[in-house]
Amino acid sequence: MRLRIERLGHLGDGIAKGPVFVPLALPGELVEGRLSGNRLEDVKIVTPSPDRVRPLCPHYRSCGGCALQHASDTFVERWKGEVVRHAIEAQGLEAPIVAVHTSPPASRRRATLAGRRLKKGSVVGFHGRASGTIAEIPDCRLLHPALTGALPLLHELTPLAASRKAEAGFALTFSEAGLDLVVKSARALDVTLRQRLAELAEGHDLARLMWADELIAARRPPVQRLGRAPVVPPPGAFLQATREGEAALVRAVARAVAGHGRIVDLFSGCGTFSLPLAERAEVHAVEGDEAMLAALDAGWRATPGLHRTSHEKRDLFRRPLTGEELSAYDAAVLDPPRAGARAQVAEMARSALRTVAMVSCNPVTFARDARVLARAGFAIEWIEVIDQFRWSPHVELAALLRRG
């Protein structure tokens, strides 16, 4: 059957009337294929969009790491801006989108890959598109070269970590000191395995190697630079996906709270915003993970010239800062997980805060939370779209909300 693609879905699939979901299709294209449920299979592009381009990566068809390499950069930037605009309009809000920042190819400094044992050898890579297969990615155009350079090591680790039935997982992060690797495996450690892992860490010059929750090797601290502060995140801790994306977020947040002397950073993590902001203001960081706060504090203490940076361990979902507590600050930074921060935003609405810098990896929950603040007199002055997950449907943003 033949169909005309009307729009792009939130997972990057083309959507035709029905709805019928068409993988790797773009709005305006005429396609044909075999209907299977609500999906079109064996798709052939009859009339291509002018926004269609040849994918850069030779693994694109088989790999599920990217979803939009067949679309031009201009199209993807425009579409991600529209995703944000539609989300806020659905809540009755409006705001100018003043910039879209897209990270360059080969810039992803963290990724999680899968490994599976075979009868002969192993396979390591991303899961295939809409399948449980693993696609090899030796020429990946997404990952930082330090991560693709670790593929030989992961092939050595896979027979040690995976069973014939269960995959192994590899969480890789590129740091100033080299690769920081966490192996996710159900296999228990013994003396022989521990010795072999230590040899691999030495032979491949890893900065740090973890086996599940156990430290195997800490040859050098895997330092990340947050502003001027050297920070060693806990193993597997959250980190912005690219240095370029992190820099764009930090610039946007710093612009939003410029001129304010006392700032509270909610869901602070290891200090992505707290430590750069401490170069110009006093900061109170609030986070539910004690290890991440310890890393933040150590980074602050190791950096001369920063303003006072206090911290507090607190579950902001169950026990948000109250309106009264928030009123002690001139501005707030809010960077919650994908679920948003419904309870914390309700307290912000009741506070005397007048300036809020919001960062979000989910435009829908951002818009929901922004609407609560709008009812309390806040307005969104501007939004910047941050595309750290290049060629994916994932959208991040930073926004300034001000009251009065």
N, C-alpha and C positions, 0 to 999 in steps of 0.2 A: 504494500500500500504506500501511497505518497502523502506526505504531510508537510505543512509549512510551520516552521519554528516561530513561536510568538514571543518567547522570552527565555531568560536563563533562570534556572532554579537556584536555591540557596546552596546546593551541593555542586553546582557547575554544570548540570545536565541541561540540554535544551528541552523546552516544554512546548508541545503542540496542543491543539484543542483536544479536550477529552477529560482530564489531561493525560497526555502520553509523554513519557520521559524518553529522551533520545540522547544517548551518550555522545560526547565530543561534537555536539552540534551548536550552532550559533543563531541568534535571532535573525529572522528574515530568510534563512536558508530553506530551500526545498529539498526534502530528503525522501528516501524510500527504503523500505525494509520489511521485515516480518514481525507482526504484532504478537507479543507474548505477554499476556496480562495487560498491564499498563505501561509496558516498555517496548520500544522498537529495537529489534536485534538485526544483525547482519546489515548494518546501516550503510547506505551509499549516499554521498552528497551529490544531488542532481544539480543544484544551483548554489554555488558557494557564496558566502558573505564576503564583501570587500575587506572585512576585518579578519578573515581567515589567513593564517600564516603557516609556514612549514615548521613543525616542532623542532627545537634545537637538539633535544636529547634522543639518542637512538633507542632508549628504553621506554619511550613515552607510551607506546601502545600497550605494553605488557605491565608496566609499573603503575602502582597506585599512589606514588608519592606526589604527583602533580596532576591537576585536573584541567588546566586552561592554557597549556602551551600552544594549542592550536589557534589561540586568539591573540591579536596584536596587543602590545603593551598599552597603547592608547585606549583600546576597547576595555581592557581589564581595569585600568584606572578609572575610566568613566563608570563602568558597571559597579565597582566597589563604592564609589561615591554615591551612586543611586541606591545601593543597598542601605547605606546609612540614612540617606534622605527619606526613603520610604519608611524606615523604622521610626524616625522621629515624627513624620507626618501622620503615621498611624496613631500616635499619641496626641495629636493635635498641636504639635510643636513645629517650629521652624528655626533654622539657623543657617548662616553661610558656611559652606565648606571651602575653606581658604587655601587648602593645599592637600596634595596626595603624595606621600613619600614611599617610593617603591625600592626595596633593597635589591642590590645588583645580583646577577647570577653568581653561583659558587660562593655564597656568603653565609649560608646556614652554619652556625657554629655549634649547634646541638641537634641531635636527632636520635631516634630509637629505631634500630634495625632488628630484624629477626634472623635467626639461624636455624637450619634444620639438617640433621644428619641424613646422608644418603647411603646406599649400599657401598658406593665408592665415593668418598669425599664428602662435600657439604655444599649447601647453597646458602648465601647470605645476601640480604637486601631488604627492600620494602615489600609489603604484601601487594599482590597484583590487584588491579582495579576490580572491585566487587567479587573477590575470590579469596580463597585461603592459600593460594599458591604464593611463593616467594619469588620475586623477580630480581635477578642479579643486576647490579648497577655500577659496573666498573667505570663507566664514563658519565656518571651523574653530573648534570649541569646545575644542580641545586645546592649540593653540599660544599662546604669549605674543603679545599684540597687536603687539609689535615685529617678530615674524616674519611674521605675516599682512600687516602693513603693508609688507613688502618684496616682496610678490607682483608689483606693477607693475614693479619693477626686474628681477625674475627673468624676466618676460615680455620685457623689453628685451634681457636677456642671452642668452636661449635661442637666437635666430637666430645669435648670434655664437659660441655654444659648441657647439651640437648640429648634427649633419648630418642628412640625410634618413633615414639608416639607424641612426644612433647617438644615444642620449639624452645630455643633459648632466646632471650632478649638482650640487646646491647644498647645501653644508654650512653652515648658518647657526647663529650663536651670538649671543645677546643679552648685551652687556656693559654695565658702567657708562658706558662712553664711546660706546655705540651699537653698531651691528651689525658683527659680525666674519664675513666671508663668504669661503669657499673654493669656487671654481668648478672642478669636475672635468670636464675636456674634453680630448679628444685633438687638438684643433686647435692648431697651432703659432702662437706669437705672432709678429707682425711689427710694424713701426713704426706702421702705421695702426690696427691692432687695439689695441695698447698705449695709444695716444692716446685712442681711443674709450672704453676701460675706465677710464682715469684721469678722463675727463669724467663718466662715470656714477658713479664713486665720489664725486666732488665734488658732483654734482647731487643725489645721494640721501643725502649726508652720512654715508657709511660711515666707521667707525673704521678698518677694515683690509680690504683686498681682495687675495686671492691667486688666481692663475690656475695651477691645479695646484701646482707647487712654486715658482712665481715670484711674487715680491712686486710688486704693481702700485701699491698705495697704502697708506701707513701714516700716516693723517691724525691719529690719536690712538691712544695705547696702549689696546687693548681689555681694560681691567682687570677682573678678578674678585676679589672680596673673600673671602679664606679666613681666617676668624677676623678679626683686625684687620689682617692683612697684605694689601697690594695685590699681586696676581700677574697677570702678563701671560702666559697660556699660549701655547705654540707654536701656529701655525695648525693647526686641526683636531684639537688635543689632546683627550684624554678629559676630560670635565667632567660632574659629576652633572647629571641631566636637569632638575631643578627646584631652586630655592633652598630651597623648603620641605622637599623630600626630603633635600637635603644637610644642612640644619640638624638634621633628625631623626636622621640617621646620626651626625653629629658629637656630638650630645647623648648618644646611646647609647654611642658609643665612649668619650667622656670619662667617663661614669658607670662604665664597665667598668674603666678603668685609673686611676680616681681614687685619689690617695694614693701613687702610685708615682713615684719621682724620675727614673728612667732608662728610657726607652721606645724600642723599635725599631719603626719603621713599615715594613713589608714591602709592596712594590708601592705605593710612596708617591705616584706620579704627581707632580703639581705641588704637593702639600702639603695636600690636602683635610683630612687628619687631623693631619699633622705640625705645621702652623702654628698651628691652634687649640690643640693640646696643648702647644705650646711656651710658651703663656702661663702654664703651671703646672709644667712639667717639662722636663728635658733630653731631646732627641729625636735619634735617628739614623735618617735616611730612606734607604731602599734602593730603587732603581728602575733598570730597564734602559735607559731613554731619557734620554740626556744633556741634551737640550733641556728636558725637563720638570724635571730636577734644577736646571738653570740658572735656570729661572723660579722654582722654590721658593727657591733660595738668594738671588735678588734680592729676593723678597718678604720673606724673613727679615731681610736687611740693611736694608731700607727701613722696618722696624717697630721702634721703640724699645721696650725693656722685655721682649722675648722671651728665654726661656732659650736656651742654646746649642743650635743645630740643625746637626748635621753631616750630610753626605750621601755616598753611595757608589753609583757606577754598577756594576751587577752583574746578570747574567742569572740570576734566581732559579730558573728551570726547569732550567738546566744546571749552575749552581753556587750552590746554596742556601747560606745561612748555616749553618754547622755547629752542632751541639749545643753545642760548647765556646764558639763565638762568641756564641751566643744567651744563654748562661748569665751573660754580663756585664750583662744587662739585668734590670730588675724586672718588666717586662711587655712584651708584643708586640701590635702591631696587624697583622692580616693581611687584605688586601683584594685577592685575586687576580682575574684574568679568569674568564670562565665555565668554563674548563677546570679550575679549582681549582688547588691547589698541592701535588700529591702528594709531590714530592721535598722541598719545604720543610717540610711538615708532619711528614714522617718525622724530620727533624733536630730539629724542635721537641719531638717525643716523646722524643728522646734527651737533651734539654737539661735544665737545672735550672729552667726557667721554671715559674711557678706560675699566672700570669694571662695569658690570651690573649683579646683582643677580635677576633672574626672578623666580617668583612663579606663578603657574597656576593650575586651576582646569579643564582645557580643553586642552588636548594635541594638538588638531587641531588648535585652535587659537594661542596657544603657538608657534607651528611650523611656522604658517603664520607670526607672529610678529618677530620670530627669524630670518626668512629669510630676512626681511627688514634690520635687524642689520648685518646679514652676508654680505649683499651687500655693507655695509659701512665699512667692514673690521673686524667685530667681528667673533669669532669662539666659538662654544659651547665646553667648556673644559670638563664638566661633567654634568650628570643629576642624581638626586636621585628621585626615585618614592616613593610617600607617600600615603599609603592606610589607610586613616582614616575611610572610609566607607566600612568596612569589609563586605564581602559577597555581595557586590554590584558591578555593572560595572563601578562605578565612579572612576576616576583616577586623582590624583594630582601629582605635581612634583615641584622640585626646581632645578635650573640650574645656572651655572656660565658661563657668556659670557664675553670674554675679547678681546680687540683689540690690535693688534701689539705685 
